[in-house]
Amino acid sequence: MRARCRHAGAAGDPGSQPSRTEPAGAEPAPAKAGVAVAKYVDHLPLYRQEAIYARSGVPLSRSTLAEWIGAVGVALQPLVDATRQALLSCPVLHADETPVAQLEPGRGQTRRAYLFAYRSDSERPLIVFDYCASRSGVHAQRFLGEWRGALMVDDFAGYKALFADGVTELGCWAHARRKFVDLEKASGSAIAPEALHRIAALYRIEHEVRGADPHTRHAYRQQHAAPIVAALHEWLRELHPKVLGSSGTDRAIAYTLKRWPALVCYLDDGRYPIDNNPIENAIRPIALGRKNWLFAGSGPAGRRACAIMSLLATAKANGHDPHAWLSDVLERLPVTRNSDIATLLPHSWQPAG
């Protein structure tokens, strides 16, 4: 890893840094936006961007590109704060987390940090990434603060304190389904296809009621999904004592029964989602990105990266071209009053003119 020397830190990439020959501070917004989007959306580390610009006859050093990234991060902080505030006003959220490596200063080694991700379940989604030193549940408690809505998560124990303190736990049917998919692949179990067939019926109902208002969705679920859920529960409970203990079948059924109260909670309110796929889709690009930049250079660098990625991910989720959004916002932000910051947020942004 040390020989490959790539990271998302303040200098963009470690190793030797070419001396700066370009003036900083007066670069056009589209140029800065292009570097940020290439790094955080297209997963191009700064050393690769440096080489790309050099082939075009543009001598931009990594240190200069890193300064641009830093300037973008500072400029966008008011929008990051406003996006987090808007997110915490939503009654239903998705949450998930993924590991990232962080460089240990002076040691040339990395340690594991975590990126917690939160997404609103709304027509105009909001996504916020929170860079944390560990996977401890205290980070989720700190981020959510006094928020007491419904939270869609997997079975990670770090969220349990939230549910003991008034947050409603929503279970992910995609996770339960995945247990039976894995079972079918591993053993060819005859039980797995039946379980998958029953879960697929729940998803067909969700497809039929997609786009409906919460009241209509709740009524439709109660009429069509609730009987299927009840029959599935009865089938699994009767079946479980008959399967071989510690087998793949036992584990798949045990997981589903253990998560049952959270899994069926989506039937209680038409606003509640059936699974956590939206936040998993938001996190998926991070896995690709970390294969390129490999590690964050420091805690502050990781937090800055998360701030920029939060806004770009929200722009994408709302159907905007991230470069168009960021270029426009960087140009308008210096002359935008604090009271008008909300107009620049990616879920409510409209192009200038």
N, C-alpha and C positions, 0 to 999 in steps of 0.2 A: 504493500500500500504506500509506503513512504517513497518508493521510487516513482510512483505515479503522480504524487503531489498535486491533488486537486481539492479545492474546498470552496465553501460558500462564505468565507470570512470577509473581513473588512477590506483586505487587499485582493479579494477575488480568487487568487490562487497563490499558494506559498512558493517558496523557491526564490531564485534570483529575480529581482524586479528591475526591468529596464528603466533607465532614467527618463523622467518626463520631459518631453519637448513641446508639449501642447499647452496653451493657456487653458485654465479651468474657470468655470463660473459663468461663462457667457454662451455655453452650448445651447443650441435650440432644443426646445422640449421634445420634438420628434426623435432627435438623436438619443437623448437620455432615455426616452420611452422605449426606443428600439433595443437598447442594451438591456434594460430591465426585463422586457418581454422575452428577449432571446434567452436570458439567464433563467427566469422563473417560470416561463410558459413552455419554451422550446428546449429548455434544459441544456443550454450551451454554456459551459464554464467560460470565465473571462479569458483564459489563455487561448481557447479556441476562437473566441470572438476577435482577440488581438490578431491572430493569424489570418482570419477572414478579412479583416480590415486591411492588413498589410498587403494581401494579394491584390487588393483594389487600389493600392497606392496611398492608403490613409494610415499614417503612423500614429495609432492610438495605443499607448502602453496599458498594461494591466492596472498599474497604479492609477492612471487617469480614469479608466473605466470603473474602477472600484470607487473612486471619488464621486463619480456620477451616481453610482448605486447608492452611496451614502447620502448624497444630496436628495435623491428621490425619496429615500426612506424618511429623512427628516421632514421634507415637504409634505409627505402624505400622512404624517402622524395624526393631525386633526381629523382626517377622514377615517383613519383606523379607529380612533376613539369613538367617533360618532357611529361607525358601523357596529362596534361592540355594544354601544348603548341601545341601538335599534334592535340588535339581535336579542338582547335581554328583555326587550319589551314584548317578545313573541311568546305565546302560551305553550308552544310545542317546539322542542328542539331535538336534533339528532346529535350524538356525540360518539367519537371513536378516537383512537390514538395509535401512533406508529413510531417506532424507534428511529432515531438519527444518531450518527456519530459526531462527537464534538472533540476537537483537538484540545489536548491538555498542554497549555503554554509551557514551553521550556523542556518538555519531555519527548516531543516527537511521537507521542502516542495519542490514541483516542479513547474516549469513554462514551458510554451510551447515555444519550439524552432522549427526550420524547417530545413529539409534536402532538398536542391534543387538538382535535378538530371539532368545531361546532357548526351546525347548519340549521337554519330555520326551516320549518315545514310550511312554507307559504308560497303564494303565487309568484312573488318576487323574492326569491331566496337570498339569504345573507349567509356568508361563510366566513368564519374567523378561525385562524390557526393560532394556537398559543404555545410558545416554546417553553419547555419545562426541563428542569435538571434531572427529573426522575419520572417514573410512572406512578408515583404515589397519588392516592385519591385526594390528598390535600390540595393539589393543583386544580382539580375540577371544582372543589368547594370554594377555593379562592376566586376562580374565574366567575362562577355563577353567583356567588355572594348570596343576596337575599332572594334570588329568583326561585319561584316555587311552582313551576309549570309541570308539564309532562315531558319526560326525557326518554328518548329511544336509544337503547344501548345493547351491547352484547352482555355476557355474564361476567365481565371483569369486576372483581371484588372492590376495586377502588371507588366505584360509584355507590356502593351500598350505604355509606353514611348519609348520602344525599336522600336516599329513599326512606331512611329512618327519620329524616328531619323534614318531611312534608312534600318532597318531590315525588311525582307519580312515575312509576317505572313502567316503561313499555318494552315488551320483548320483541325480538326480531324473528319473524317467520322464515326469513331467508337463511338464518343461521340454523334453525331447526331443520329446514329442508336439506341443507348442506350435509348434515349428519347422515341422512338417509341416502343421499347421492353417493357419499363416500362409502357407505355400507354396500350399496349395490355394486359399485366398481370393485370393491375389495373381495366380496364373497359371492356375488350373484344371488343374494338373499331374495327369497320370494316375498318377504315381508316389506322390503324397501319399496318395490314398485307400488304396492297398495298404499303405503304411507304417502308416497309422492303423488299418487293419483288424487288422494283426498286433499292434500295441500294445494295441488294445482287448481282444484275447484274453488278454493278461497281466492286465489289470484284471478281466476276468471271473473268472479264477482267484483273484485276490485276494478278490473278493466271495464266492466259494464257500468260502474258507477263513477268512473273517472270524470272529473270536471263538474260533478254535482256539488251543490252546496252542502255544508256539514249536516244539516238537519235531514236532508234527503238521503245522504250517504249512510247516516246512522240508522235510519228506518229500513233502508234496503239491506244493510248488513244484518240487522236483527231478524229480518224476514228470511233471508237466503243463506247467510253465512253462519249465524248462530247454531242452527240445527246441525250443520256439517261439523262445526267445532265440537259440539257436544257429543256427536257420534264418534268422532276421532278420539276424544278423551276416553270415552267408555271402551273403545277398542284397544287402545294402548294400555289402559289399566288392567284389562282382562288378559292381555297378551303377555305383559311384562313378567309375571311369575312363572310363565311357561318356557321362557327362553333361557339359554345357558348363561349363567352368571359370568361377568367379565368378558363376554363376547362383544363383537362389534354391534350386534343387534341390541344387546343389553345396554350398551353405552348410548346408542342413538335414542332408544326409548327413555332411558333414565334422564338424559339431558332434556328431552322435550317435556317430560312430566315435572321435572324440577323447575323448569322455566314457565310452567303452565299459567300461573296467575298473571305473569307479565305478558305472556303471549296472547291471552284472551282479552287483555285490557283494551285493545284497539276496538273492540266491539262496543265499548261504553260511550264513545264520543266520535262523531263523524269527522272531527278535526285530526284524530290520531292516525298515524300511518301504520301500515302493516309490517314494514321492515325498515332496516337501516341502510338500504342500498344507496340512497342519495349521498350520505356522508362517506360511504365507502368509495363511491365514484369520485368524490372530491379529493379523497386521500390518495387514490390510485396513481395520479401523476407524480406524487412525491416519491414513490418507489422508483420510478424512472429517473427522476431528477437526482436522487442520491446516488444512483449508479454512475452518474456523470461527475457531480461535485464531491461525492464520497464523504465529506465531513464538513461540519460547520467550524469556522476558525475560532469562535469564541461564543460565550453566551449572548453578549450584545449583538454579535453578527447574526446569530440564529434568530433572535427576537426581531431584528430588522428584516431578515428574510421572510419571517412569518407574517409580518405586517404587510409587506408588499404582496406576498402570495395571497393573503386574505382578500385584498381588494381586486387583484387580477382574477382570482377564482370566482369572486362574486360577479365581476363583469361578465365572465364567460357563462356563468349559470343563468344570467339574465339576457343572454343572446347578443351581447355586445362584442365587437372586435376589441380585444384587450389593448392593442396598440392605439387604436382610434380613441378609446376612452382615456388612456393614460396621457397621450399627447395633448388632448384637449384640456384635461384637468390640470396638467402641469402649466399650461399657458394661462388658464383662467384663475388658478388658485391664488396667485399673489394679489389679484385685484378683487377677490371675492370676500364679502363681509362675513364675519363669523356667523351671523344670523342666517346666511344663505348657504352655509357649508352643505346642508342636506341636499341641495340641488346637484352637487357634484358626486354624491355617493353612487356607486355603480348600479345599485338597484333602482335608483330614481333619476339617473342621468339622462339628459337629452343633449344631443350634439349642439354646439353653438351655431347660431344662425338659423 
